[in-house]
Amino acid sequence: MAKSLDVKLKKITSGKYAPRDFIVADAKDPEMSAGISSPGPKDLGDESKGYHTVGHFRQSIVDVVKQGVVDIMLVAASSLEAVAAKGVFTKSHVTPAIRANDATDIWRARHSSYAREFARPFRTANLALCRKFSDLGLYSVTFNNDLSADYAHLEAYNAFRAEATKLKFRHFLEVFNPNAPKNLSPEQVPAFVNDNILRCIAGMTKAERPIFLKMPFNGRKAMEELAAYDTELVVGVLGGSGGTTRDCFELLHQSEKSGARVSLFGRKIKLAESPLDLLSLFRPVVERALTPEEAVRKYHSILKDKKLAPVRSLEDDQKITESVLEGYRK
């Protein structure tokens, strides 16, 4: 079956984009970051009650793929191998992807402090073995304005690209905001990140370039600046923390209006009361059939009909709690 990702990328890069061509990904790769807690809590309101098993988590991957809303399912190699063996992707338009590296800034073991130090490159996934069930992976880098640390990331990325090109393994590039910024104010971060992205890919040929980017939404101005720079550069936005349901829909709406053409949300989906119902509202928001406010009301109406208790009241869930999303109405 033709993969919707490939069809949509062709439309986007040829200048024929319409909101229906927006690419949606579910980032279900938390095992590469945490451990026992990665599948999510059994009770959204009380983590002391324990966490789901990896088996339960893998079933949620199957459920999302079968739903058919997303274009990409991003998963840790171990889980993707297990899910792919069931034939889930064989007759699906959804493209499976692995997290191809796990740099230290995503190491989130309980009681650890790794993520507060300069990010260091590291890669667990074996591309040759992963190529048996996926030809697409996410590679992440983090720039901190420290020459030694940033140089190490680029050296590792060079090695990855050489191997990926040889294996005909495609990738998309995730660029995080600095996790331990050196001599950078918060106001300088958006420009610093944009410039490092463009400088990083300027020396690449099409054969080795990432097929799209994944990055934080650093505000309308920064997103518009990057998206307008090169029409063949497809920009995607990551979801970040859980937040409110309004945060989720606002991020979709604002980033798409600012030039993003891909969303890759993880915790915003995983930590929802009903992930499939939340996902069902993504496209109406992106395609402007629903405003973010209307989508939140619709989501709560669905929860009520299904007798699912919301974590927050409708009033609280309508609040924008992420500062980068405030003040943008269009």
matplotlib code that plots the C-alpha trace (Angstrom):
import matplotlib.pyplot as plt

x = [0.0, 1.2, 2.4, 0.7, 4.0, 5.5, 2.5, 2.3, 6.0, 5.8, 2.9, 4.6, 8.0, 6.4, 4.5, 1.1, 0.5, -3.0, -3.9, -5.1, -1.5, -0.3, 1.7, 0.8, 3.1, 2.7, 6.0, 5.7, 9.4, 9.7, 11.6, 14.6, 14.3, 12.9, 12.5, 9.6, 7.7, 7.9, 4.5, 2.7, 0.9, -2.0, -3.9, -3.3, -4.0, -1.8, 1.6, 2.0, -0.4, 2.3, 2.8, 1.6, 3.6, 5.5, 2.9, 0.1, 2.1, 2.7, -1.0, -1.6, 0.8, -1.2, -4.5, -3.2, -1.9, -5.2, -7.1, -5.4, -5.2, -1.4, 1.1, 4.1, 4.5, 7.8, 8.8, 11.9, 13.5, 12.6, 8.9, 8.8, 10.3, 7.6, 4.8, 5.9, 6.1, 2.3, 2.0, 0.4, 2.1, 1.7, -1.7, -1.5, -0.7, 1.3, 5.1, 7.0, 10.1, 12.6, 14.4, 17.9, 19.9, 19.5, 21.8, 22.2, 19.9, 16.9, 18.2, 15.4, 15.9, 14.2, 16.5, 19.0, 20.6, 22.2, 19.8, 21.2, 24.7, 25.9, 24.2, 26.6, 25.9, 25.1, 23.4, 22.0, 20.1, 21.8, 20.6, 21.4, 19.2, 16.5, 16.4, 14.6, 11.4, 11.9, 13.7, 13.1, 14.6, 14.7, 18.2, 18.5, 21.1, 21.3, 23.4, 24.5, 26.9, 29.8, 32.3, 33.5, 30.0, 28.4, 31.4, 30.9, 27.2, 28.1, 30.8, 28.4, 25.8, 28.3, 29.0, 25.3, 24.5, 27.4, 26.0, 22.4, 23.2, 25.0, 22.0, 19.5, 18.0, 16.1, 16.0, 14.4, 16.4, 15.3, 17.0, 16.2, 16.6, 19.8, 19.5, 22.5, 22.9, 26.2, 26.2, 22.7, 19.7, 16.2, 15.5, 18.5, 17.7, 15.2, 17.7, 20.6, 18.7, 17.5, 20.9, 22.5, 19.9, 20.6, 24.4, 24.3, 22.4, 24.0, 26.8, 24.6, 23.4, 19.8, 20.8, 21.8, 19.6, 16.8, 13.4, 12.0, 12.9, 11.5, 12.0, 10.3, 7.9, 9.8, 7.1, 5.5, 8.4, 11.0, 8.9, 7.9, 11.6, 12.8, 9.9, 10.3, 14.0, 14.0, 10.7, 12.2, 12.9, 9.9, 9.6, 8.0, 7.1, 7.5, 4.9, 7.0, 5.4, 1.9, 0.1, -3.6, -5.8, -5.9, -2.1, -2.2, -4.7, -3.2, 0.3, -1.2, -3.0, -0.3, 2.6, 0.7, -0.3, 3.4, 4.7, 5.1, 4.0, 4.5, 3.5, 5.3, 3.6, 4.4, 3.3, 0.4, -1.1, 0.1, -1.1, -4.6, -7.6, -8.5, -5.6, -7.5, -10.3, -7.7, -6.0, -9.4, -9.6, -6.1, -7.1, -10.2, -8.0, -5.3, -7.8, -9.6, -12.9, -12.6, -10.9, -8.7, -11.4, -14.1, -11.9, -11.4, -15.2, -15.7, -13.1, -14.8, -18.1, -16.7, -15.2, -18.6, -20.4, -17.9, -18.2, -14.4, -13.4, -11.3, -8.1, -9.1, -12.4, -13.4, -12.6, -9.1, -8.5, -9.3, -6.3, -3.1, -0.3, 2.7, 4.0, 5.2, 1.5, 0.1, -0.8, -1.2, -4.7, -5.2]
y = [0.0, 3.5, 5.4, 8.7, 10.2, 9.9, 11.3, 14.3, 15.1, 15.2, 17.7, 19.8, 20.1, 20.8, 23.8, 22.2, 22.0, 22.2, 21.7, 18.2, 17.3, 18.1, 15.1, 13.7, 11.4, 9.7, 9.6, 6.4, 6.0, 6.8, 3.6, 5.3, 7.9, 6.4, 2.9, 1.5, 4.8, 5.0, 3.3, 5.9, 5.7, 3.3, 6.2, 9.6, 11.3, 9.2, 7.7, 6.0, 3.3, 2.2, 2.1, 0.1, -2.7, -2.6, -5.1, -2.7, 0.1, -1.9, -2.6, 1.1, 1.4, -1.2, 0.6, 4.0, 2.5, 0.7, 3.9, 5.4, 9.1, 9.3, 9.1, 8.1, 5.8, 6.5, 3.7, 2.3, -0.4, -3.2, -2.3, -1.7, -5.1, -6.7, -4.7, -5.1, -8.9, -8.9, -7.4, -4.2, -2.0, -4.4, -3.1, 0.3, 3.7, 4.4, 4.6, 2.9, 4.7, 4.0, 6.4, 6.0, 7.5, 8.3, 11.1, 11.7, 14.7, 12.3, 9.9, 10.2, 7.3, 7.9, 9.9, 10.6, 13.9, 13.2, 15.6, 18.6, 18.2, 19.0, 16.5, 13.9, 11.8, 8.1, 5.5, 2.2, 1.2, -1.0, 0.4, -2.8, -4.8, -2.2, -1.9, -5.3, -3.7, 0.1, 2.4, 5.6, 6.8, 9.9, 11.3, 14.0, 16.6, 19.3, 22.4, 24.2, 26.9, 24.8, 24.1, 20.7, 19.4, 20.7, 19.4, 15.9, 15.9, 16.9, 14.3, 11.6, 12.8, 12.7, 9.1, 8.2, 9.8, 7.9, 4.6, 5.6, 6.6, 3.3, 1.3, 3.5, 4.4, 7.6, 9.9, 13.0, 15.4, 16.4, 19.5, 20.2, 23.5, 23.7, 21.5, 23.2, 26.5, 28.3, 32.1, 32.1, 34.0, 32.5, 35.3, 34.2, 30.5, 30.6, 32.4, 30.2, 27.0, 28.1, 29.2, 25.9, 23.9, 25.7, 25.7, 22.0, 20.9, 23.4, 21.0, 18.1, 16.8, 15.7, 12.1, 12.5, 15.4, 14.7, 14.4, 16.8, 18.5, 18.0, 20.8, 22.8, 25.5, 28.6, 31.0, 32.3, 34.5, 31.8, 29.2, 31.5, 32.5, 29.0, 27.7, 30.6, 30.2, 27.1, 25.8, 22.3, 22.2, 20.6, 21.8, 19.7, 20.6, 18.4, 18.2, 18.7, 18.3, 17.0, 20.3, 20.9, 19.7, 23.4, 23.5, 20.4, 21.9, 25.4, 24.0, 22.2, 25.3, 27.9, 25.8, 24.9, 28.6, 29.5, 27.1, 23.8, 20.9, 18.0, 17.4, 14.8, 14.6, 12.0, 12.9, 15.0, 11.9, 9.3, 11.2, 12.0, 10.4, 8.9, 9.1, 7.8, 10.3, 13.1, 12.1, 12.0, 15.8, 16.6, 16.9, 19.0, 21.4, 21.5, 21.7, 24.5, 22.8, 23.3, 26.0, 24.9, 26.0, 24.1, 21.0, 21.0, 21.2, 18.4, 16.3, 16.8, 15.9, 12.6, 11.9, 12.5, 10.3, 7.5, 8.0, 8.7, 11.1, 14.0, 14.9, 18.6, 20.4, 21.9, 25.3, 24.3, 22.3, 25.4, 27.2, 27.8, 27.0, 27.1, 30.6, 30.3, 29.8, 32.8, 36.0, 34.4, 34.6, 34.4]
z = [0.0, -0.8, 2.2, 2.9, 4.1, 0.6, -1.1, 1.2, 1.1, -2.6, -2.5, 0.2, -1.6, -5.0, -3.6, -3.8, 0.0, 1.4, 5.1, 4.2, 3.3, 6.9, 8.2, 11.6, 13.6, 16.9, 18.8, 20.8, 21.6, 25.3, 26.1, 24.6, 27.3, 30.5, 31.7, 33.8, 33.6, 29.8, 28.9, 31.1, 34.4, 35.0, 36.6, 35.0, 38.2, 40.5, 39.3, 42.7, 41.4, 38.9, 35.2, 32.2, 30.9, 27.6, 26.2, 27.0, 25.4, 22.2, 21.9, 21.9, 19.0, 17.1, 17.9, 16.6, 13.4, 12.8, 13.5, 10.4, 11.5, 11.6, 8.7, 10.8, 13.8, 15.6, 17.9, 19.7, 17.6, 20.1, 20.1, 16.4, 15.6, 17.8, 16.3, 12.7, 13.1, 13.5, 10.0, 11.3, 8.7, 5.7, 4.5, 6.2, 4.8, 8.0, 7.8, 10.6, 11.9, 14.6, 17.0, 15.4, 18.3, 21.9, 23.0, 26.7, 26.9, 26.6, 29.3, 31.9, 34.3, 37.6, 40.0, 37.2, 36.4, 33.0, 31.1, 33.0, 31.5, 28.0, 25.7, 24.4, 21.2, 21.6, 19.4, 20.3, 17.2, 14.6, 11.2, 9.3, 11.5, 11.8, 8.0, 8.0, 9.2, 8.7, 6.3, 8.2, 11.5, 13.7, 14.5, 17.1, 17.8, 20.5, 20.2, 23.4, 22.1, 23.5, 20.8, 22.0, 22.8, 19.5, 17.4, 18.9, 17.9, 14.3, 14.1, 15.2, 12.8, 9.9, 10.7, 11.0, 7.6, 5.9, 7.2, 6.5, 2.9, 2.3, 3.6, 1.8, 5.2, 5.3, 8.3, 9.7, 11.9, 15.4, 16.8, 20.4, 22.1, 24.2, 27.3, 29.0, 27.2, 27.4, 27.1, 25.6, 26.9, 26.4, 23.8, 21.8, 21.6, 18.6, 16.3, 17.6, 16.9, 13.4, 12.3, 13.5, 11.6, 8.4, 8.8, 9.6, 6.4, 4.0, 3.1, 2.4, -1.0, -1.4, -1.1, 2.6, 3.7, 6.3, 4.6, 7.2, 10.5, 14.0, 16.5, 19.3, 18.4, 19.5, 18.5, 15.3, 14.2, 14.5, 12.8, 9.9, 9.5, 9.2, 7.0, 4.5, 4.1, 1.9, 0.3, 0.0, 3.8, 5.5, 9.1, 11.8, 15.4, 18.4, 21.2, 24.3, 27.7, 28.3, 29.0, 28.6, 25.8, 24.7, 24.6, 22.3, 19.8, 19.9, 19.1, 16.1, 14.9, 15.5, 14.1, 10.9, 10.4, 10.9, 8.2, 10.0, 7.9, 10.3, 14.0, 16.1, 19.4, 22.1, 25.7, 24.5, 23.0, 25.5, 28.5, 27.2, 28.8, 25.4, 23.0, 19.9, 20.5, 20.9, 17.6, 15.8, 16.3, 15.0, 11.4, 11.9, 13.8, 11.2, 8.3, 10.2, 10.5, 14.3, 16.3, 19.2, 21.6, 19.8, 19.6, 23.4, 23.9, 21.4, 23.2, 26.6, 25.1, 23.8, 27.2, 28.8, 26.3, 27.0, 30.8, 31.0, 33.8, 32.6, 34.4, 34.3, 34.2, 30.8, 32.1, 33.2, 30.1, 27.9, 29.5, 27.6, 29.9, 27.5, 27.3, 23.7, 22.6, 24.3, 22.5, 19.0, 17.5, 13.8]

ax = plt.figure().add_subplot(projection="3d")
ax.plot(x, y, z, "-o")
ax.set_aspect("equal")
plt.show()
